[in-house]
Amino acid sequence: MFYEIKLKVEKENGKGEKKEVIEHFITDVELFAEAEAKGLEQYNGDCDVFSITRSNVVEIVNEKEEDKPFYKATLIDIFIDDNGNEKETKYYNLVCAKDITEANRLMQEHMRQGLNDMRLDGIVKTKIIDLI
């Protein structure tokens, strides 16, 4: 299960002033306590775990690369229920890419690997900076 973690950390800005910022991470652990431990480990305990939430992300498509952000892709699976009604189920994936065009290309390639019956509904840039 993926958890999104927000950490408050003190960072130095371009002017040399210390500012408190919130950084977003994602982690793949079983329990909230494990997510908190991973967050604190990121800055050797020199941070405040501001928030931990269960993520709706079900898969991370590729490895995180330096200087490339994560994008969240929404996939829709359309099926017919027992009453003959059309239903939709949404799934969310993270993909690391330099821009939205590359994210779209990577998701199309990923979907060709057995997700042909799904539709790519949208891609948005996230604030998540790394997988920990």
C-alpha positions in Angstrom: 0.0 0.0 0.0 1.3 3.4 -0.9 1.3 6.3 1.6 1.9 10.0 0.8 4.0 11.7 3.4 4.4 15.5 4.0 7.5 16.6 5.9 8.2 20.0 7.3 11.9 20.8 6.9 14.1 23.8 7.3 15.9 24.7 4.0 18.1 27.6 3.0 16.8 29.7 0.2 18.9 31.5 -2.5 19.4 34.5 -0.1 20.8 32.3 2.6 17.7 32.6 4.8 16.3 29.5 6.5 12.7 28.8 5.6 10.3 26.1 6.7 9.0 24.1 3.6 6.8 21.1 3.1 8.1 18.3 1.0 6.0 15.5 -0.4 7.1 11.9 -0.6 5.5 8.5 -1.4 6.4 5.2 0.2 5.3 1.6 -0.2 4.8 0.2 3.3 2.1 -1.7 5.2 1.4 0.5 8.2 1.2 4.3 9.1 4.0 3.8 11.7 6.3 2.4 9.0 5.5 5.4 6.8 6.3 7.8 9.6 9.6 6.0 10.3 10.5 6.3 6.6 9.7 10.0 6.7 11.8 10.7 9.7 14.6 8.6 8.3 14.7 10.8 5.2 16.2 13.7 7.3 17.7 11.7 10.1 14.8 12.8 12.4 15.5 16.5 11.7 12.0 17.1 10.3 8.4 17.1 11.4 6.0 14.5 9.8 3.3 16.9 8.9 0.8 14.5 7.3 0.5 10.8 6.3 -2.3 9.7 4.0 -3.2 6.5 2.2 -2.5 7.1 -1.4 -4.9 6.2 -4.2 -1.9 5.3 -6.3 -1.9 1.6 -7.2 1.3 1.4 -9.2 4.5 3.4 -9.9 5.3 2.8 -13.6 9.0 3.7 -13.6 12.0 4.6 -11.5 12.4 8.1 -10.2 15.0 10.0 -12.0 16.9 13.1 -10.8 15.3 16.4 -11.9 12.2 14.7 -13.3 8.9 15.1 -11.4 6.2 12.6 -10.8 2.9 12.8 -12.8 -0.3 11.1 -11.6 -2.1 9.3 -14.5 -5.8 8.4 -14.2 -6.8 5.2 -15.9 -10.4 4.2 -16.4 -11.7 0.7 -16.7 -15.2 0.5 -18.2 -17.3 -2.6 -17.6 -20.9 -3.7 -17.7 -22.5 -4.7 -14.4 -25.0 -7.5 -13.8 -27.9 -5.2 -14.7 -26.4 -4.2 -18.0 -25.3 -0.8 -16.8 -22.0 0.7 -17.9 -19.7 1.4 -14.9 -16.3 3.0 -14.5 -13.5 2.2 -12.1 -10.6 4.7 -11.8 -7.0 3.6 -11.1 -4.1 5.9 -10.4 -0.5 5.4 -11.5 2.6 7.5 -10.9 5.1 8.1 -13.8 8.4 9.9 -13.6 8.9 12.1 -16.7 10.5 15.4 -17.8 7.1 16.8 -19.0 3.5 15.9 -19.6 4.3 14.8 -23.2 6.8 12.2 -22.0 4.5 11.1 -19.2 1.7 10.5 -21.8 4.1 8.5 -24.0 5.3 6.4 -21.0 1.8 5.7 -19.9 0.7 4.7 -23.4 3.7 2.2 -23.5 2.8 0.9 -20.1 -0.8 0.4 -21.1 0.2 -1.7 -24.1 1.5 -4.3 -21.6 -1.9 -5.8 -20.8 -4.0 -2.7 -20.0 -5.4 -2.3 -23.5 -9.0 -2.4 -22.2 -8.4 0.7 -20.1 -8.6 4.4 -21.1 -6.1 7.1 -20.1 -8.3 9.8 -18.7 -5.8 12.4 -17.5 -2.3 13.2 -16.3 -1.4 15.9 -13.8 2.0 16.9 -12.2 2.3 16.1 -8.5 4.3 17.7 -5.7 5.8 14.3 -4.8 9.5 14.6 -5.0 10.7 11.1 -4.4 9.8 7.5 -3.5 11.3 6.6 -0.1 
